[in-house]
Each structure stands twice: as structure tokens, then as C-alpha cells.
């Protein structure tokens, strides 16, 4: 399991080991951190390495208990009555019965009544569904959930009872070298462009006019757009062989790409009088200038520590 995750996830060694250990002992996990820190990629790799399926649920305010657990098809009920065949299992029952890893994104956007359903499944390893019966989880059933920091828009507090039934792992942004490796792997872009894009994205996370910065996804989109714009505007025209010539090439193309890739991902502080576009353009030009000067990139502060809460109870039971 660990080897499979390390083959596709850059860095994150400590988080990989903790998550693998928690899953091995029957625990459920809660990944807490900003968007774009590789939570889905990491869990998908761990599930594949463990040989179990992955059921993904998008957490939002519309996720009702019925959508999570399942429901009786009204048309079949009218025709056949409350038969088992008339029940449409939801992702929770699908994961429990099949022994899969249930991954819930944006956990702290889910209504409280839906979270209460999860508590029962995690506590007992079984769930009673009215007019359907009791569903007992297979031994390999696990739950993993991701949540953004509490102060993000639309989020709520997670009940202590849910924390008490999960192992919590905090994921911060990766370091600069790891983010450069991620962007290079996902885009195959020139090293120069990748370095400048990562530097610019990391600068958005500590800029005084921005309340929220961009994730590494912004850097991936930025380099892809910049390359496409350059090809569109220049075709096969030579762009110069010197470093300065190549940097000049990215000032305009990269600036336009940065505006498209980052302006919707960052959040401006309410007291700031400048537009997001002005801030992003300033950040991009500063990143290009720092590359020309040979200045080291600013390292964004992102915690990698992971702590664990107690996992209660034995593994779930099979029918």
C-alpha cells in the first residue's frame, strides 16, 4: 500500500505512512488542509495499493441522509411495494456492503443530520435502513474525509463525536522543490516556466493583499496556458536561445496565463483597493524578475505535521 502511494505521490512520506497504518488497523481518517494538497490523489493511491474500491462523495449542503444512504424508488414502490429490489443504495451503503473506502470531500459543508448518519455507521459498523433492513459493513470498509480550514466560506464546525471516531491528519502545501516536481510531472513544460509559475503561485499564499492563495493546480494550469498561448501567437518562430530572451517570452504570455489561471483562485482582502488582476500581474512580473536576478523563491509556510486521534472500536463486521 505504501509503495503504491509513493509511486504516484511526490513527497508526503509521513502522511502516507500514517494513513496506511490507520487503514490497516481499521481506522477512519480525516484529512484537514487547504484545497489542492493532493488529498484525493493520495487516498486513491492507497485504496489501489490495498486492493479495495474507492467510492467518492462530494460533500455539500445538498447531501441529505437519503442521498448518502439510499432511497426507495417511488415508481417501483407504487408498482411492487417496499421490496428490496425497489431500494437504490447510496454511496455509504455501497461502500459498506462492498468493503470499499468511502471518501467524502468537503466534510465540513455537509448538513448535521447527514453527519449523524456517518457517526452511526462508524460507531457500530452497521446501519439500519427503514423498510430495507440492517446493512453490516464488510471488514475492509473504511471512511476517509477531507475538510477545508474552518474559516473557509460555507464551512461549519465538525462535532467532537466525529473527531473522536477518526484519525486526523493535517496536510499543508508541499515545499517548493516538490511543487516544481508535481507541475513538471503534470505538464511536461520547460523547467524555466515551471520554476517561475511555482514561485508566483507560492507568492500568492503570503501576499499582504490576498486572504487566500492558489494551490499547485494553479501552477499546472498556468504553465499549460502559457505554452498554448506562446504556440498560438508565435507558431514555430524561434523564441531565442538565451535565458533573458526566454524570460522575455514569458513576461507577456505568462502574464496573460497567470491572470486566467490564478485570478479566480485567489481571494482579495476586503480592505484592499486594488483589483485581483493588478495583484496577480504584479506577482507574476515579480516572479519573472526574481528568476532573471537568480533570486531564491520565497518558501510558503505549509505545515506537514500529522497528528492522530484515538480510533475507537474494532473493525466492522460482514453479513
Secondary structure by P-SEA (a helix, b strand, c coil): caaaaaaccccaaaaaaaaaaaaaabbbbbbbcccccaaaaaaaaaaaaacbbbbbbbbccccccccccccccaaaaaccccccccccccaaaaaaaabbbbbbcccccccaaaaaaaaaaaaccccccccccbbbbcccbbbbbbbcccccccbbbbcaaaaaabbbbbbccccaaaaaaaaaaaccccaaaaaaaaaaaaaaaccccccccccaaaaaaaaaaaaaaaaaacccccccccaaaaaaaaaaaaaaaaaacccccccccccccccaaaaaaaaaaaaaaaaaacccccccccccbbbbccccccccccc
